Amino acid sequence: MTLQLASQAVRIATFTEPEDGLLLFANGRLVAIISQLRNSVSDELAGRWFLEAGFGPCAHRAPEAFDTAGDAERWVRSCLEVEWAGLEVS
């Protein structure tokens, strides 16, 4: 079966301002939540994307931050392809 990765935009509550986030789904299953870092972090990380939570194959530690949401999605896809190789994920 083909791996279908989909995302849904969300707002994530923080102690300061809400952050932009994405729920990432693989074949309809939630596998990761990422957020775009803004005001609550250093200038170096501001605007980058961070793995808030990973599930199943994405539960292991991700890089500190991703430059783009697309980079985070590619990381999720690589986790799924390695962990679910040869398995049906419908």
N, CA, C and O atoms as a GROMACS GRO file, in nm:
protein
  360
    1MET      N    1   0.085  -0.118   0.000
    1MET     CA    2   0.000   0.000   0.000
    1MET      C    3   0.089   0.124   0.000
    1MET      O    4   0.195   0.126   0.062
    2THR      N    5   0.045   0.226  -0.069
    2THR     CA    6   0.120   0.350  -0.080
    2THR      C    7   0.104   0.432   0.048
    2THR      O    8  -0.005   0.442   0.104
    3LEU      N    9   0.214   0.489   0.092
    3LEU     CA   10   0.212   0.576   0.208
    3LEU      C   11   0.158   0.712   0.168
    3LEU      O   12   0.213   0.778   0.080
    4GLN      N   13   0.050   0.755   0.232
    4GLN     CA   14  -0.010   0.885   0.206
    4GLN      C   15   0.013   0.974   0.328
    4GLN      O   16  -0.039   0.947   0.436
    5LEU      N   17   0.090   1.080   0.310
    5LEU     CA   18   0.115   1.174   0.418
    5LEU      C   19   0.028   1.297   0.396
    5LEU      O   20   0.028   1.356   0.288
    6ALA      N   21  -0.046   1.336   0.500
    6ALA     CA   22  -0.134   1.452   0.493
    6ALA      C   23  -0.109   1.540   0.615
    6ALA      O   24  -0.061   1.492   0.718
    7SER      N   25  -0.142   1.668   0.603
    7SER     CA   26  -0.124   1.760   0.715
    7SER      C   27  -0.250   1.842   0.736
    7SER      O   28  -0.329   1.864   0.644
    8GLN      N   29  -0.266   1.888   0.859
    8GLN     CA   30  -0.378   1.975   0.895
    8GLN      C   31  -0.322   2.089   0.979
    8GLN      O   32  -0.258   2.066   1.082
    9ALA      N   33  -0.345   2.211   0.935
    9ALA     CA   34  -0.298   2.328   1.009
    9ALA      C   35  -0.376   2.344   1.138
    9ALA      O   36  -0.497   2.324   1.142
   10VAL      N   37  -0.304   2.379   1.246
   10VAL     CA   38  -0.366   2.402   1.377
   10VAL      C   39  -0.294   2.518   1.445
   10VAL      O   40  -0.185   2.558   1.403
   11ARG      N   41  -0.356   2.572   1.547
   11ARG     CA   42  -0.292   2.672   1.635
   11ARG      C   43  -0.264   2.600   1.766
   11ARG      O   44  -0.352   2.534   1.821
   12ILE      N   45  -0.141   2.613   1.815
   12ILE     CA   46  -0.100   2.544   1.937
   12ILE      C   47  -0.088   2.647   2.050
   12ILE      O   48  -0.020   2.748   2.034
   13ALA      N   49  -0.153   2.620   2.162
   13ALA     CA   50  -0.149   2.710   2.276
   13ALA      C   51  -0.011   2.707   2.340
   13ALA      O   52   0.050   2.602   2.359
   14THR      N   53   0.038   2.827   2.372
   14THR     CA   54   0.164   2.840   2.445
   14THR      C   55   0.141   2.938   2.560
   14THR      O   56   0.030   2.990   2.576
   15PHE      N   57   0.244   2.962   2.639
   15PHE     CA   58   0.231   3.054   2.751
   15PHE      C   59   0.230   3.200   2.706
   15PHE      O   60   0.188   3.288   2.781
   16THR      N   61   0.275   3.226   2.583
   16THR     CA   62   0.277   3.363   2.533
   16THR      C   63   0.169   3.380   2.426
   16THR      O   64   0.058   3.421   2.458
   17GLU      N   65   0.201   3.350   2.303
   17GLU     CA   66   0.107   3.360   2.192
   17GLU      C   67   0.087   3.223   2.128
   17GLU      O   68   0.176   3.138   2.137
   18PRO      N   69  -0.026   3.201   2.065
   18PRO     CA   70  -0.043   3.074   1.993
   18PRO      C   71   0.062   3.060   1.883
   18PRO      O   72   0.101   3.158   1.820
   19GLU      N   73   0.107   2.938   1.861
   19GLU     CA   74   0.203   2.908   1.755
   19GLU      C   75   0.132   2.838   1.642
   19GLU      O   76   0.034   2.766   1.664
   20ASP      N   77   0.180   2.858   1.519
   20ASP     CA   78   0.131   2.781   1.405
   20ASP      C   79   0.181   2.639   1.418
   20ASP      O   80   0.296   2.616   1.458
   21GLY      N   81   0.097   2.544   1.385
   21GLY     CA   82   0.137   2.405   1.392
   21GLY      C   83   0.074   2.322   1.282
   21GLY      O   84  -0.015   2.367   1.210
   22LEU      N   85   0.121   2.201   1.271
   22LEU     CA   86   0.066   2.105   1.176
   22LEU      C   87   0.051   1.970   1.244
   22LEU      O   88   0.140   1.924   1.316
   23LEU      N   89  -0.062   1.907   1.222
   23LEU     CA   90  -0.081   1.768   1.257
   23LEU      C   91  -0.043   1.689   1.132
   23LEU      O   92  -0.091   1.720   1.023
   24LEU      N   93   0.043   1.589   1.146
   24LEU     CA   94   0.086   1.510   1.031
   24LEU      C   95   0.029   1.370   1.044
   24LEU      O   96   0.045   1.303   1.146
   25PHE      N   97  -0.038   1.327   0.938
   25PHE     CA   98  -0.105   1.198   0.935
   25PHE      C   99  -0.043   1.109   0.828
   25PHE      O  100  -0.009   1.156   0.719
   26ALA      N  101  -0.028   0.981   0.859
   26ALA     CA  102   0.016   0.881   0.762
   26ALA      C  103  -0.100   0.784   0.744
   26ALA      O  104  -0.138   0.713   0.837
   27ASN      N  105  -0.156   0.782   0.624
   27ASN     CA  106  -0.271   0.696   0.594
   27ASN      C  107  -0.380   0.709   0.700
   27ASN      O  108  -0.437   0.610   0.745
   28GLY      N  109  -0.407   0.834   0.739
   28GLY     CA  110  -0.515   0.864   0.832
   28GLY      C  111  -0.479   0.851   0.979
   28GLY      O  112  -0.564   0.876   1.065
   29ARG      N  113  -0.356   0.812   1.010
   29ARG     CA  114  -0.313   0.797   1.150
   29ARG      C  115  -0.222   0.913   1.190
   29ARG      O  116  -0.129   0.947   1.117
   30LEU      N  117  -0.250   0.974   1.305
   30LEU     CA  118  -0.166   1.084   1.354
   30LEU      C  119  -0.028   1.029   1.391
   30LEU      O  120  -0.017   0.939   1.474
   31VAL      N  121   0.076   1.084   1.329
   31VAL     CA  122   0.212   1.038   1.356
   31VAL      C  123   0.302   1.146   1.413
   31VAL      O  124   0.405   1.116   1.471
   32ALA      N  125   0.264   1.275   1.397
   32ALA     CA  126   0.348   1.382   1.450
   32ALA      C  127   0.271   1.512   1.462
   32ALA      O  128   0.175   1.537   1.389
   33ILE      N  129   0.316   1.594   1.556
   33ILE     CA  130   0.268   1.730   1.573
   33ILE      C  131   0.392   1.819   1.568
   33ILE      O  132   0.485   1.801   1.646
   34ILE      N  133   0.393   1.915   1.475
   34ILE     CA  134   0.505   2.007   1.466
   34ILE      C  135   0.455   2.150   1.485
   34ILE      O  136   0.339   2.180   1.454
   35SER      N  137   0.541   2.237   1.536
   35SER     CA  138   0.504   2.377   1.554
   35SER      C  139   0.614   2.466   1.499
   35SER      O  140   0.732   2.429   1.496
   36GLN      N  141   0.571   2.584   1.455
   36GLN     CA  142   0.668   2.681   1.406
   36GLN      C  143   0.708   2.770   1.523
   36GLN      O  144   0.624   2.837   1.584
   37LEU      N  145   0.835   2.770   1.553
   37LEU     CA  146   0.887   2.846   1.667
   37LEU      C  147   0.884   2.995   1.636
   37LEU      O  148   0.923   3.038   1.527
   38ARG      N  149   0.838   3.074   1.730
   38ARG     CA  150   0.824   3.218   1.710
   38ARG      C  151   0.889   3.296   1.823
   38ARG      O  152   1.012   3.297   1.837
   39ASN      N  153   0.807   3.362   1.902
   39ASN     CA  154   0.854   3.459   2.001
   39ASN      C  155   0.920   3.399   2.124
   39ASN      O  156   0.999   3.466   2.190
   40SER      N  157   0.892   3.273   2.154
   40SER     CA  158   0.938   3.216   2.280
   40SER      C  159   1.076   3.151   2.272
   40SER      O  160   1.118   3.083   2.365
   41VAL      N  161   1.145   3.172   2.161
   41VAL     CA  162   1.275   3.108   2.144
   41VAL      C  163   1.379   3.209   2.097
   41VAL      O  164   1.349   3.325   2.072
   42SER      N  165   1.501   3.161   2.086
   42SER     CA  166   1.610   3.248   2.042
   42SER      C  167   1.591   3.290   1.897
   42SER      O  168   1.516   3.228   1.822
   43ASP      N  169   1.660   3.397   1.860
   43ASP     CA  170   1.655   3.444   1.721
   43ASP      C  171   1.702   3.336   1.625
   43ASP      O  172   1.653   3.328   1.512
   44GLU      N  173   1.795   3.252   1.668
   44GLU     CA  174   1.849   3.146   1.584
   44GLU      C  175   1.741   3.045   1.544
   44GLU      O  176   1.742   2.994   1.432
   45LEU      N  177   1.648   3.016   1.635
   45LEU     CA  178   1.545   2.916   1.608
   45LEU      C  179   1.413   2.975   1.560
   45LEU      O  180   1.329   2.901   1.509
   46ALA      N  181   1.394   3.104   1.573
   46ALA     CA  182   1.267   3.166   1.535
   46ALA      C  183   1.236   3.139   1.388
   46ALA      O  184   1.321   3.156   1.301
   47GLY      N  185   1.113   3.095   1.363
   47GLY     CA  186   1.067   3.066   1.229
   47GLY      C  187   1.090   2.922   1.186
   47GLY      O  188   1.034   2.878   1.086
   48ARG      N  189   1.172   2.849   1.260
   48ARG     CA  190   1.197   2.709   1.226
   48ARG      C  191   1.087   2.622   1.285
   48ARG      O  192   1.005   2.671   1.363
   49TRP      N  193   1.084   2.495   1.248
   49TRP     CA  194   0.980   2.401   1.290
   49TRP      C  195   1.037   2.299   1.386
   49TRP      O  196   1.150   2.254   1.370
   50PHE      N  197   0.957   2.262   1.487
   50PHE     CA  198   1.000   2.176   1.597
   50PHE      C  199   0.901   2.061   1.614
   50PHE      O  200   0.780   2.082   1.605
   51LEU      N  201   0.952   1.942   1.639
   51LEU     CA  202   0.866   1.826   1.666
   51LEU      C  203   0.815   1.837   1.810
   51LEU      O  204   0.893   1.820   1.904
   52GLU      N  205   0.688   1.864   1.826
   52GLU     CA  206   0.626   1.872   1.959
   52GLU      C  207   0.599   1.732   2.014
   52GLU      O  208   0.619   1.704   2.132
   53ALA      N  209   0.552   1.645   1.925
   53ALA     CA  210   0.521   1.507   1.965
   53ALA      C  211   0.528   1.418   1.842
   53ALA      O  212   0.484   1.456   1.734
   54GLY      N  213   0.582   1.300   1.862
   54GLY     CA  214   0.585   1.200   1.757
   54GLY      C  215   0.522   1.073   1.810
   54GLY      O  216   0.532   1.043   1.929
   55PHE      N  217   0.457   0.998   1.724
   55PHE     CA  218   0.388   0.876   1.764
   55PHE      C  219   0.432   0.762   1.674
   55PHE      O  220   0.467   0.782   1.558
   56GLY      N  221   0.430   0.641   1.730
   56GLY     CA  222   0.469   0.523   1.653
   56GLY      C  223   0.610   0.538   1.600
   56GLY      O  224   0.702   0.565   1.678
   57PRO      N  225   0.631   0.522   1.471
   57PRO     CA  226   0.765   0.531   1.414
   57PRO      C  227   0.830   0.668   1.429
   57PRO      O  228   0.952   0.680   1.414
   58CYS      N  229   0.752   0.770   1.459
   58CYS     CA  230   0.807   0.905   1.474
   58CYS      C  231   0.830   0.943   1.620
   58CYS      O  232   0.856   1.060   1.650
   59ALA      N  233   0.822   0.846   1.710
   59ALA     CA  234   0.836   0.875   1.852
   59ALA      C  235   0.981   0.898   1.894
   59ALA      O  236   1.006   0.956   1.999
   60HIS      N  237   1.076   0.854   1.812
   60HIS     CA  238   1.215   0.876   1.852
   60HIS      C  239   1.256   1.020   1.825
   60HIS      O  240   1.190   1.091   1.748
   61ARG      N  241   1.361   1.062   1.886
   61ARG     CA  242   1.404   1.202   1.885
   61ARG      C  243   1.435   1.252   1.743
   61ARG      O  244   1.505   1.186   1.666
   62ALA      N  245   1.381   1.368   1.712
   62ALA     CA  246   1.405   1.434   1.584
   62ALA      C  247   1.521   1.532   1.600
   62ALA      O  248   1.564   1.560   1.711
   63PRO      N  249   1.570   1.583   1.489
   63PRO     CA  250   1.668   1.692   1.498
   63PRO      C  251   1.609   1.807   1.579
   63PRO      O  252   1.488   1.816   1.595
   64GLU      N  253   1.695   1.894   1.631
   64GLU     CA  254   1.649   2.002   1.718
   64GLU      C  255   1.539   2.085   1.652
   64GLU      O  256   1.437   2.114   1.714
   65ALA      N  257   1.559   2.123   1.528
   65ALA     CA  258   1.460   2.201   1.457
   65ALA      C  259   1.479   2.181   1.307
   65ALA      O  260   1.588   2.146   1.261
   66PHE      N  261   1.372   2.203   1.233
   66PHE     CA  262   1.374   2.191   1.087
   66PHE      C  263   1.363   2.330   1.027
   66PHE      O  264   1.295   2.416   1.082
   67ASP      N  265   1.429   2.352   0.916
   67ASP     CA  266   1.423   2.484   0.851
   67ASP      C  267   1.283   2.515   0.800
   67ASP      O  268   1.238   2.629   0.807
   68THR      N  269   1.213   2.415   0.747
   68THR     CA  270   1.080   2.436   0.690
   68THR      C  271   0.986   2.323   0.734
   68THR      O  272   1.031   2.218   0.780
   69ALA      N  273   0.857   2.347   0.717
   69ALA     CA  274   0.760   2.240   0.744
   69ALA      C  275   0.783   2.125   0.648
   69ALA      O  276   0.765   2.009   0.686
   70GLY      N  277   0.823   2.154   0.526
   70GLY     CA  278   0.853   2.049   0.429
   70GLY      C  279   0.967   1.960   0.475
   70GLY      O  280   0.964   1.839   0.452
   71ASP      N  281   1.069   2.020   0.539
   71ASP     CA  282   1.180   1.940   0.593
   71ASP      C  283   1.129   1.847   0.702
   71ASP      O  284   1.170   1.731   0.710
   72ALA      N  285   1.041   1.897   0.787
   72ALA     CA  286   0.984   1.814   0.894
   72ALA      C  287   0.901   1.700   0.834
   72ALA      O  288   0.908   1.587   0.880
   73GLU      N  289   0.823   1.731   0.732
   73GLU     CA  290   0.742   1.628   0.667
   73GLU      C  291   0.831   1.522   0.602
   73GLU      O  292   0.798   1.403   0.606
   74ARG      N  293   0.943   1.562   0.542
   74ARG     CA  294   1.036   1.465   0.484
   74ARG      C  295   1.097   1.376   0.592
   74ARG      O  296   1.118   1.256   0.570
   75TRP      N  297   1.126   1.434   0.710
   75TRP     CA  298   1.180   1.354   0.821
   75TRP      C  299   1.075   1.251   0.865
   75TRP      O  300   1.108   1.135   0.887
   76VAL      N  301   0.949   1.294   0.877
   76VAL     CA  302   0.841   1.203   0.914
   76VAL      C  303   0.830   1.091   0.812
   76VAL      O  304   0.822   0.974   0.849
   77ARG      N  305   0.830   1.125   0.684
   77ARG     CA  306   0.821   1.024   0.579
   77ARG      C  307   0.937   0.925   0.590
   77ARG      O  308   0.916   0.805   0.573
   78SER      N  309   1.057   0.973   0.617
   78SER     CA  310   1.172   0.882   0.627
   78SER      C  311   1.156   0.788   0.747
   78SER      O  312   1.191   0.671   0.737
   79CYS      N  313   1.103   0.838   0.858
   79CYS     CA  314   1.076   0.750   0.974
   79CYS      C  315   0.979   0.641   0.937
   79CYS      O  316   0.999   0.524   0.970
   80LEU      N  317   0.874   0.679   0.868
   80LEU     CA  318   0.769   0.584   0.831
   80LEU      C  319   0.821   0.482   0.730
   80LEU      O  320   0.791   0.363   0.742
   81GLU      N  321   0.898   0.526   0.634
   81GLU     CA  322   0.949   0.434   0.532
   81GLU      C  323   1.043   0.332   0.593
   81GLU      O  324   1.043   0.215   0.552
   82VAL      N  325   1.125   0.373   0.690
   82VAL     CA  326   1.218   0.280   0.755
   82VAL      C  327   1.143   0.184   0.846
   82VAL      O  328   1.164   0.064   0.839
   83GLU      N  329   1.056   0.237   0.930
   83GLU     CA  330   0.988   0.156   1.031
   83GLU      C  331   0.877   0.068   0.972
   83GLU      O  332   0.854  -0.043   1.019
   84TRP      N  333   0.810   0.118   0.871
   84TRP     CA  334   0.695   0.046   0.817
   84TRP      C  335   0.725  -0.025   0.686
   84TRP      O  336   0.633  -0.071   0.618
   85ALA      N  337   0.851  -0.034   0.650
   85ALA     CA  338   0.888  -0.099   0.523
   85ALA      C  339   0.827  -0.239   0.517
   85ALA      O  340   0.849  -0.322   0.605
   86GLY      N  341   0.752  -0.263   0.414
   86GLY     CA  342   0.692  -0.393   0.394
   86GLY      C  343   0.567  -0.419   0.474
   86GLY      O  344   0.507  -0.526   0.459
   87LEU      N  345   0.525  -0.326   0.558
   87LEU     CA  346   0.402  -0.345   0.637
   87LEU      C  347   0.287  -0.271   0.573
   87LEU      O  348   0.307  -0.166   0.512
   88GLU      N  349   0.168  -0.324   0.587
   88GLU     CA  350   0.049  -0.253   0.540
   88GLU      C  351   0.011  -0.152   0.646
   88GLU      O  352  -0.002  -0.189   0.763
   89VAL      N  353  -0.008  -0.025   0.608
   89VAL     CA  354  -0.038   0.081   0.703
   89VAL      C  355  -0.174   0.144   0.677
   89VAL      O  356  -0.192   0.264   0.699
   90SER      N  357  -0.266   0.065   0.630
   90SER     CA  358  -0.399   0.120   0.599
   90SER      C  359  -0.477   0.150   0.725
   90SER      O  360  -0.591   0.197   0.717
   0.00000   0.00000   0.00000
